[in-house]
Amino acid sequence: MTHDRHSALIAGLRDLADFLDANPGVPVPSTEIAITVYPPRADDKEMRAVVDTMAAGLGTEIKPNDLSHGHYSTCRSFGPVQYGAVATMREARERYAAQSSYEDNVQVSPSQVA
């Protein structure tokens, strides 16, 4: 993240926190909030390096349960807010593309939609 984007993100988060603090009647999400960095599409080694850099900076490990799904990820929780990075490995992207390639071939008639 460039310095300008880094500073802008921090300022935006502080502005949001100040706004919510000053407006307690504004609803907030009832679930966790995830801020996720997605590395630019590259080969798996390069994308893993981005996530490894994030993990080192956050003081976290790579999430082993996500590996079986083709995701190389890490995150750190700050209360209900998670900050992390996810890289989808080539094999998982190709598998998803193959599965999705059939979407236009399956059509449901309007009478079957409830």
N, C-alpha and C positions, 0 to 999 in steps of 0.2 A: 504494500500500500504506500503510495507516495505520501510525503509529509503533508501536503495540502488536503488530501483525502483523509488522512489520519486525524488531522486537526479538525476537519469538518465533521467527522463522525463523532469525535469527543464532544464538540460543541453542540451537535444535534442531540446527543444523549443527555447532556446536562440541561439543555433547553426543555427537553421532554420531561425530565425529572422535576425541574422547577415548575413547569406547567401543571403536572399531575399533583404536585405538592400544594400548589395554590388553588387547585380546583378539585377538591376531594369528591365532588359529586359526579365527576366524569368516570364512567365505568372503565375498568381495566380488565385485561384478559384473565379468565379463570384457569388457564393452563400455562405451562411454561412458555417462555418466549425464546426462540432460537435465532441467533445471529450467526449465519454460516458463511464462511469464505469458501468459494469454489475456485480451485486453481484453473488457470487458462488451460484449454484442451491441449494436451501434449502427449508424449509417450508416458507410459506408466511410471517409469523411473523419475522423470521430471515432476510429475504431479505428486508422487510420494514425497519427493524432496520438499515441496511446498508445505505439505501437511506435516512433515517432520520438523520443519522450521517453526511452524505454528505450535506443535507439541512442545518443543524446547522452550519457546517463549512463554507458553502458558504453564509450563511445569507439569504437563500431563503425558499420558501414554497413548499409544495407538489403541483404539477399541477393538479387541480381538473378536467380539461377536459380529462385528460388521464385515470382517474380512470374508466370511463365508458367502456373503451377499454381493461381493465385489466392490465393497466400499472401504476405502482406506481413510479412517477418520479419527478425529480427536476432539475433545471439547472440555471446557471447564465451566462449572456452574457458579454463578454469583446470585445466590438466592434462587428465584424463579427464572433467572435469565441465564441462558447458555450461550457461550461464545466458542466457536470452533471452526473446523475446516473439514470438508469432505471431498475426496477425489473418487470418482467412479472409474474403475479400471476398465481397460479396453474390452476384455472378455464380457464383462457385465453390460457394457454399452452395446456390444454386438448382439448379445442374447436379447436384450430389450428391443433392439431394432428388428430382429428377426420375429419376435413375438408380435410386435406392433404392426408388422407388414401385412397382417391378415385383417386389420381393423376395417378396412373398406369393403372386405368381402362378406362381412357379417352384417345383415340388415334385419331390423326388427320392424314388423309391420305395425302401423299405428294402433291397431286393435289389440296388440300384445303388450302395449305399454300401459302399465297401471298407474 
